[in-house]
Amino acid sequence: MPTAAKLVAAILFTVIAVAAALAFKMADTQILPAQLTVPFYLPIMAALGIWQGWMTMGRNAGGGWVHAINTGVRTSFQIGLLGIIVFGLLEMFDRSTRLYYDGPGEAVIAAMDLFMEYGLTVVTSVNSMIVLFGGGVIAALIVEITGRRWS
């Protein structure tokens, strides 16, 4: 059921996801993997922000300030984790179409390697981590206020 808190959470976490993606993209090129291809980078991150904002943060609005902050951090973590998974899989599928792997088992193992590599890259990008988690806390407090005001 649509609520004001879900709508506000979807909008705020979309902005956070896109801002974190831009912070990551504008990061020092030394930390970005050389083979990183990011088709539809911002729309995918925006979709993840909408989805996680609506389903995770918006659903849990109204549980108190501490619960809101915890849920905001969890929502930001899920956006980052899903971004790593989605872009790792996209890279693996792109490599598979270029016959980079000998078989499906090698592709699955390579996908796990890509998850680890992209995860390490995201964690070392301080700007994107600040945007994700700092923005997640601020957005959670705004969503909590919205949930209390228009419940």
GUVOZA-391660 format. One line per 3 residues: number of its first residue (from 1); for each residue x, y, z of N, C-alpha, C, O. Coordinates in steps of 0.02 Angstrom, whole numbers. Layout:
! residues N
NUM = X:Y:Z:X:Y:Z:X:Y:Z:X:Y:Z ~ ...
END
This chain:
! residues 151
1 = 42:-59:0:0:0:0:44:62:0:89:69:42 ~ 33:107:-46:73:168:-49:61:213:11:5:224:33 ~ 116:238:38:112:287:92:159:345:76:201:340:31
4 = 151:399:112:196:456:102:267:438:120:314:460:86 ~ 277:398:172:345:379:192:378:337:138:438:346:125 ~ 341:292:106:370:251:52:390:295:-7:443:284:-37
7 = 347:343:-24:362:387:-81:424:430:-66:469:436:-108 ~ 426:459:-7:484:501:12:547:458:15:600:480:-8 ~ 543:398:42:601:354:46:625:335:-24:685:334:-36
10 = 579:320:-69:598:302:-138:634:361:-172:684:351:-206 ~ 608:421:-163:639:480:-194:708:493:-163:756:504:-200 ~ 712:493:-97:775:510:-64:829:458:-79:887:476:-92
13 = 812:394:-76:863:344:-88:881:338:-162:935:313:-179 ~ 837:360:-207:856:366:-277:909:419:-285:959:409:-320 ~ 899:476:-253:948:530:-255:1014:507:-225:1067:522:-252
16 = 1011:471:-169:1072:447:-136:1109:397:-181:1170:400:-188 ~ 1072:351:-211:1103:300:-254:1137:333:-314:1193:314:-333 ~ 1104:380:-345:1133:414:-403:1193:457:-382:1244:458:-417
19 = 1187:491:-325:1243:532:-301:1303:488:-284:1360:506:-298 ~ 1291:430:-253:1346:385:-237:1377:357:-301:1438:348:-305 ~ 1335:342:-351:1361:318:-414:1404:370:-449:1456:355:-477
22 = 1382:433:-446:1422:486:-476:1486:498:-437:1538:511:-467 ~ 1483:493:-371:1543:500:-330:1593:444:-346:1653:456:-349 ~ 1567:385:-356:1609:328:-374:1639:337:-443:1698:323:-454
25 = 1598:360:-489:1620:369:-558:1672:424:-564:1718:419:-605 ~ 1666:476:-523:1713:532:-524:1774:520:-479:1817:563:-473 ~ 1776:462:-449:1832:447:-404:1897:443:-444:1897:443:-506
28 = 1950:439:-408:2016:433:-439:2017:372:-484:1995:318:-464 ~ 2041:380:-545:2041:324:-593:2087:267:-572:2084:213:-601 ~ 2130:279:-522:2175:226:-500:2136:169:-465:2159:112:-466
31 = 2078:184:-435:2042:131:-398:1991:96:-442:1966:43:-423 ~ 1975:124:-500:1926:92:-543:1958:34:-582:2012:43:-609 ~ 1925:-24:-584:1952:-79:-623:1956:-60:-697:1911:-27:-723
34 = 2009:-81:-729:2020:-63:-799:1965:-91:-844:1947:-59:-894 ~ 1939:-149:-829:1890:-181:-872:1818:-165:-854:1771:-195:-880 ~ 1809:-117:-808:1741:-100:-786:1702:-68:-842:1719:-14:-867
37 = 1649:-102:-863:1602:-74:-911:1536:-64:-875:1512:-109:-841 ~ 1508:-6:-884:1447:9:-846:1392:35:-893:1380:95:-897 ~ 1359:-11:-929:1303:11:-971:1244:30:-927:1228:-6:-880
40 = 1212:84:-943:1154:107:-906:1168:114:-831:1127:96:-789 ~ 1227:141:-815:1251:145:-747:1203:183:-701:1181:157:-650 ~ 1187:245:-719:1145:286:-676:1072:262:-673:1043:261:-619
43 = 1041:241:-729:973:216:-723:968:152:-680:918:143:-644 ~ 1018:109:-683:1016:49:-642:1022:68:-568:986:41:-526 ~ 1067:114:-552:1074:135:-483:1011:171:-459:991:163:-401
46 = 980:211:-503:918:244:-484:863:193:-470:825:201:-423 ~ 859:141:-511:808:89:-500:820:53:-434:773:37:-399 ~ 883:39:-418:899:8:-354:880:53:-296:856:30:-245
49 = 891:118:-304:873:166:-252:798:169:-241:774:170:-185 ~ 760:170:-296:687:170:-290:663:107:-256:623:109:-210 ~ 687:51:-280:666:-14:-253:682:-21:-179:638:-38:-139
52 = 743:-7:-160:763:-16:-90:731:37:-45:713:23:12 ~ 725:99:-71:693:151:-32:620:134:-16:598:141:40 ~ 585:111:-67:514:95:-58:505:32:-15:466:32:32
55 = 542:-21:-32:531:-86:0:563:-92:69:535:-124:114 ~ 621:-63:79:656:-72:142:644:-14:189:617:-23:244 ~ 663:46:169:657:104:214:584:125:223:562:136:279
58 = 548:130:169:478:153:173:434:107:213:390:130:249 ~ 446:43:207:405:-6:244:418:-2:319:373:-17:359 ~ 478:16:339:496:16:410:492:85:443:518:94:498
61 = 462:134:410:456:200:439:407:199:498:358:162:497 ~ 422:240:548:377:246:605:397:203:664:358:196:711 ~ 455:172:662:476:128:716:521:161:768:544:127:814
64 = 533:225:762:576:260:809:640:282:775:657:260:720 ~ 675:328:809:734:359:779:791:309:769:822:308:716 ~ 805:268:819:860:220:813:845:169:760:889:151:720
67 = 784:145:759:763:97:708:768:128:638:788:95:590 ~ 750:192:633:754:226:568:826:231:544:841:218:486 ~ 871:250:589:942:256:570:969:188:549:1004:183:499
70 = 954:137:588:976:69:570:949:47:502:985:18:462 ~ 886:62:490:856:43:426:885:84:369:893:58:313 ~ 900:147:381:931:188:329:1000:163:310:1017:161:251
73 = 1039:143:360:1106:115:346:1098:49:309:1136:34:263 ~ 1050:8:331:1039:-56:298:1017:-46:225:1040:-82:181 ~ 974:3:213:951:17:145:1010:39:101:1016:17:44
76 = 1053:82:128:1112:104:90:1158:45:76:1185:39:21 ~ 1168:3:126:1210:-56:117:1181:-101:62:1219:-127:21 ~ 1116:-111:62:1085:-153:12:1091:-123:-58:1100:-160:-107
79 = 1086:-57:-63:1095:-25:-128:1165:-38:-154:1175:-56:-212 ~ 1215:-28:-110:1284:-41:-130:1296:-113:-149:1329:-127:-199 ~ 1271:-159:-108:1281:-230:-121:1247:-252:-186:1276:-288:-226
82 = 1186:-230:-195:1151:-248:-257:1184:-217:-318:1185:-248:-371 ~ 1211:-157:-311:1248:-126:-366:1308:-168:-385:1322:-178:-444 ~ 1345:-191:-334:1403:-233:-347:1382:-297:-383:1415:-318:-431
85 = 1329:-328:-360:1305:-391:-390:1282:-380:-461:1300:-417:-507 ~ 1241:-328:-472:1214:-315:-539:1270:-301:-589:1271:-329:-644 ~ 1316:-257:-570:1369:-238:-617:1420:-294:-625:1451:-301:-678
88 = 1430:-335:-574:1473:-394:-582:1443:-444:-630:1477:-472:-672 ~ 1377:-454:-624:1344:-501:-670:1343:-473:-741:1353:-510:-789 ~ 1330:-408:-748:1331:-379:-815:1399:-386:-848:1404:-401:-907
91 = 1452:-375:-809:1520:-383:-836:1533:-456:-855:1564:-470:-906 ~ 1510:-502:-812:1520:-573:-827:1482:-593:-890:1509:-630:-932 ~ 1421:-569:-898:1383:-585:-959:1415:-553:-1021:1416:-584:-1074
94 = 1441:-493:-1013:1475:-461:-1069:1537:-501:-1090:1549:-511:-1149 ~ 1575:-523:-1041:1633:-564:-1056:1613:-631:-1086:1647:-658:-1131 ~ 1557:-659:-1063:1534:-723:-1089:1516:-718:-1163:1529:-764:-1202
97 = 1485:-662:-1182:1466:-655:-1252:1527:-646:-1297:1524:-658:-1357 ~ 1584:-626:-1268:1646:-620:-1306:1688:-684:-1300:1746:-685:-1319 ~ 1657:-738:-1275:1689:-803:-1268:1753:-800:-1226:1804:-831:-1243
100 = 1750:-763:-1172:1807:-754:-1128:1817:-815:-1084:1873:-830:-1062 ~ 1763:-852:-1070:1765:-909:-1026:1758:-974:-1065:1728:-976:-1119 ~ 1788:-1028:-1038:1784:-1093:-1071:1719:-1129:-1056:1697:-1171:-1096
103 = 1687:-1115:-999:1625:-1149:-982:1587:-1109:-930:1610:-1058:-905 ~ 1526:-1134:-914:1485:-1099:-865:1515:-1098:-795:1505:-1050:-757 ~ 1550:-1150:-777:1581:-1152:-711:1634:-1097:-703:1638:-1065:-651
106 = 1673:-1088:-755:1724:-1035:-753:1691:-966:-750:1717:-921:-718 ~ 1634:-958:-784:1599:-894:-783:1572:-879:-713:1575:-822:-690 ~ 1546:-929:-678:1520:-920:-611:1576:-901:-563:1569:-856:-521
109 = 1632:-935:-569:1690:-919:-526:1715:-849:-541:1734:-812:-496 ~ 1716:-831:-605:1738:-763:-623:1689:-711:-597:1710:-656:-578 ~ 1625:-727:-595:1576:-680:-567:1591:-668:-493:1586:-611:-470
112 = 1608:-720:-457:1626:-711:-386:1689:-667:-380:1693:-625:-335 ~ 1736:-677:-424:1796:-635:-423:1778:-562:-438:1806:-516:-408 ~ 1732:-552:-485:1711:-484:-501:1675:-452:-442:1685:-392:-428
115 = 1633:-491:-406:1599:-464:-347:1651:-440:-296:1644:-386:-267 ~ 1703:-481:-285:1754:-462:-237:1793:-401:-260:1806:-355:-221 ~ 1810:-399:-324:1849:-343:-351:1808:-278:-348:1834:-227:-326
118 = 1745:-281:-369:1703:-222:-368:1687:-201:-297:1685:-141:-281 ~ 1678:-249:-253:1665:-233:-183:1724:-197:-151:1715:-148:-115 ~ 1784:-221:-164:1844:-189:-138:1851:-119:-167:1872:-72:-132
121 = 1834:-112:-230:1838:-46:-263:1788:3:-231:1805:61:-220 ~ 1728:-20:-218:1678:23:-188:1698:42:-117:1691:100:-97 ~ 1722:-6:-79:1741:7:-9:1800:57:-6:1803:97:40
124 = 1845:54:-53:1901:101:-53:1884:169:-81:1924:216:-76 ~ 1824:177:-109:1801:242:-133:1767:277:-75:1708:267:-63 ~ 1805:318:-40:1780:350:21:1721:397:6:1673:399:44
127 = 1724:433:-49:1670:480:-65:1603:445:-74:1553:468:-49 ~ 1603:389:-109:1540:354:-119:1514:323:-54:1454:319:-44 ~ 1560:301:-11:1538:273:53:1508:328:98:1458:316:132
130 = 1538:387:97:1510:443:136:1441:462:110:1395:473:150 ~ 1434:465:45:1369:482:15:1318:428:33:1262:445:53 ~ 1336:365:25:1289:311:39:1267:311:112:1207:313:126
133 = 1314:308:157:1295:299:227:1276:363:262:1230:363:304 ~ 1309:418:247:1288:483:275:1220:503:249:1176:524:286 ~ 1211:495:183:1146:510:153:1092:463:178:1034:483:186
136 = 1111:400:191:1062:352:216:1036:371:285:976:363:299 ~ 1080:396:327:1058:417:395:1013:479:390:961:481:422 ~ 1033:528:350:993:589:343:925:572:312:874:597:335
139 = 925:532:259:863:513:227:818:473:274:757:482:274 ~ 848:431:315:808:392:363:773:437:413:715:425:430 ~ 807:488:436:776:535:483:719:573:450:667:585:481
142 = 728:593:387:675:628:350:615:582:339:558:602:346 ~ 629:520:322:575:471:311:538:457:377:477:450:377 ~ 574:454:432:543:444:497:496:502:515:441:492:540
145 = 520:563:502:477:622:514:415:619:469:359:633:492 ~ 425:600:406:368:594:359:320:540:383:259:550:380 ~ 346:483:405:304:429:428:263:448:489:205:427:496
148 = 292:488:534:255:510:593:203:563:576:150:565:606 ~ 220:606:528:175:662:512:115:639:470:59:659:482 ~ 128:597:420:75:574:375:67:499:377:77:465:326
151 = 50:472:433:43:399:438:-28:377:425:-42:317:427
END
